[in-house]
């Protein structure tokens, strides 16, 4: 089976440690939600000529059967971090949060549908004669009282 993980490095050297960290984060997301069909991790460094921007940005794109999730490392306004490992961690946290929200949104309609189905299947109760008689006891209690001689 083909691995659903794709790693891309742009404007940054692809080192063994960085690739292992990015792959480990993608594996953690796959363990978190087994329905993920694709996981693309993009690690970007500062492009040549962009001396003003912080050096690192990470974006994670996930495909699940009913949704697309786009997460990134967005602590400051530019969406870039000064440390590549911090950027990886922030993108992972964002993706994990979105996966959790997706699972809650998918579970909620199922639960409400289940509750509605149970309510529809439950038999309706009709008031008994004893409850309407105003005496406060059931007909079973009265028959026992008559048998005992009261």
C-alpha positions as CSV (number, residue, x, y, z in Angstrom):
1,X,0.0,0.0,0.0
2,X,1.2,3.5,-0.9
3,X,2.0,5.8,2.1
4,X,-0.4,8.7,2.4
5,X,2.4,11.0,3.6
6,X,4.1,13.4,1.3
7,X,6.9,15.7,2.5
8,X,8.0,18.8,0.6
9,X,10.9,21.1,1.5
10,X,11.1,24.6,-0.1
11,X,14.0,27.0,0.4
12,X,15.4,24.8,3.2
13,X,17.9,21.9,3.2
14,X,16.3,18.5,3.7
15,X,18.3,17.1,6.6
16,X,17.7,13.6,8.1
17,X,16.6,15.1,11.5
18,X,14.2,17.5,9.9
19,X,12.7,14.9,7.7
20,X,12.4,12.5,10.6
21,X,10.6,15.1,12.7
22,X,8.2,16.0,9.9
23,X,7.5,12.3,9.2
24,X,6.9,11.6,12.9
25,X,4.4,14.5,13.1
26,X,2.5,13.1,10.1
27,X,2.5,9.6,11.6
28,X,1.1,11.0,14.9
29,X,-1.7,12.6,12.9
30,X,-2.4,9.3,11.1
31,X,-2.6,7.5,14.5
32,X,-4.9,10.2,15.8
33,X,-7.4,9.7,12.9
34,X,-7.2,6.5,10.9
35,X,-9.5,7.8,8.2
36,X,-6.9,10.2,6.8
37,X,-6.3,9.3,3.1
38,X,-3.6,11.9,2.3
39,X,-1.2,14.0,4.4
40,X,1.0,16.6,2.8
41,X,3.6,18.4,4.9
42,X,5.3,21.5,3.4
43,X,8.3,23.0,5.3
44,X,9.3,26.3,3.9
45,X,12.4,28.3,4.6
46,X,13.1,32.0,3.8
47,X,13.3,32.6,0.1
48,X,16.3,34.3,-1.3
49,X,15.8,38.0,-1.1
50,X,13.3,37.9,1.8
51,X,15.6,39.1,4.6
52,X,12.7,40.7,6.6
53,X,10.6,37.6,7.1
54,X,11.1,35.1,9.9
55,X,12.8,32.0,8.4
56,X,10.3,29.1,8.7
57,X,6.7,28.1,7.9
58,X,5.0,24.7,8.0
59,X,1.7,23.8,6.3
60,X,-0.1,20.5,6.7
61,X,-2.9,19.5,4.3
62,X,-5.0,16.5,5.2
63,X,-7.7,14.6,3.3
64,X,-10.4,12.7,5.1
65,X,-13.4,11.1,3.5
66,X,-15.7,14.1,4.1
67,X,-13.4,17.1,4.5
68,X,-10.1,18.8,3.6
69,X,-8.0,20.2,6.5
70,X,-5.5,22.9,6.0
71,X,-3.3,23.7,9.0
72,X,-0.2,25.9,9.5
73,X,2.2,27.4,12.0
74,X,0.4,30.7,12.6
75,X,1.7,32.2,15.9
76,X,2.6,35.6,14.5
77,X,0.8,37.5,11.8
78,X,3.2,36.3,9.0
79,X,2.6,32.6,9.7
80,X,6.3,32.0,10.0
81,X,8.5,31.0,13.0
82,X,12.1,31.5,13.9
83,X,12.6,27.8,14.7
84,X,11.6,25.1,12.2
85,X,10.8,22.6,15.0
86,X,8.5,25.1,16.7
87,X,6.8,25.7,13.3
88,X,6.3,21.9,13.0
89,X,4.8,21.6,16.4
90,X,2.4,24.6,15.9
91,X,1.2,23.2,12.5
92,X,0.7,19.7,14.2
93,X,-1.4,21.3,17.0
94,X,-3.5,23.2,14.5
95,X,-4.1,20.1,12.4
96,X,-4.9,18.0,15.5
97,X,-7.4,20.7,16.8
98,X,-9.2,20.7,13.4
99,X,-9.4,16.9,13.3
100,X,-10.9,16.9,16.8
101,X,-13.5,19.5,15.7
102,X,-14.3,17.4,12.6
103,X,-14.8,14.3,14.8
104,X,-17.1,16.2,17.2
105,X,-19.1,17.6,14.2
106,X,-19.5,14.1,12.7
107,X,-20.5,12.4,16.0
108,X,-23.0,15.1,17.1
109,X,-25.5,14.4,14.2
110,X,-25.3,10.7,14.8
111,X,-26.1,11.0,18.5
112,X,-29.0,13.4,17.9
113,X,-30.3,11.0,15.2
114,X,-30.0,8.1,17.6
115,X,-31.9,10.0,20.3
116,X,-34.7,10.9,17.9
117,X,-34.9,7.3,16.7
118,X,-35.3,6.0,20.3
119,X,-37.9,8.6,21.1
120,X,-39.9,7.6,18.0
121,X,-39.7,3.9,18.8
122,X,-40.6,4.3,22.5
123,X,-44.2,3.3,23.2
124,X,-46.6,6.1,24.3
125,X,-48.1,5.6,27.7
126,X,-51.7,6.1,28.4
127,X,-53.1,7.0,31.8
128,X,-54.6,4.1,33.8
129,X,-58.0,4.1,35.4
130,X,-56.6,4.2,38.9
131,X,-54.5,7.2,38.1
132,X,-57.6,9.0,36.9
133,X,-59.8,7.9,39.8
134,X,-58.1,10.3,42.2
135,X,-57.6,7.7,45.0
136,X,-53.8,7.6,44.7
137,X,-53.4,3.9,44.6
138,X,-53.4,1.4,41.8
139,X,-56.0,-1.2,41.0
140,X,-53.5,-3.9,42.0
141,X,-53.4,-2.5,45.5
142,X,-57.1,-2.5,45.8
143,X,-57.5,-6.1,44.8
144,X,-55.0,-7.2,47.4
145,X,-56.8,-5.2,50.0
146,X,-60.1,-6.9,49.2
147,X,-58.5,-10.3,49.4
148,X,-57.0,-9.7,52.8
149,X,-60.4,-8.7,54.2
150,X,-60.0,-5.0,54.6
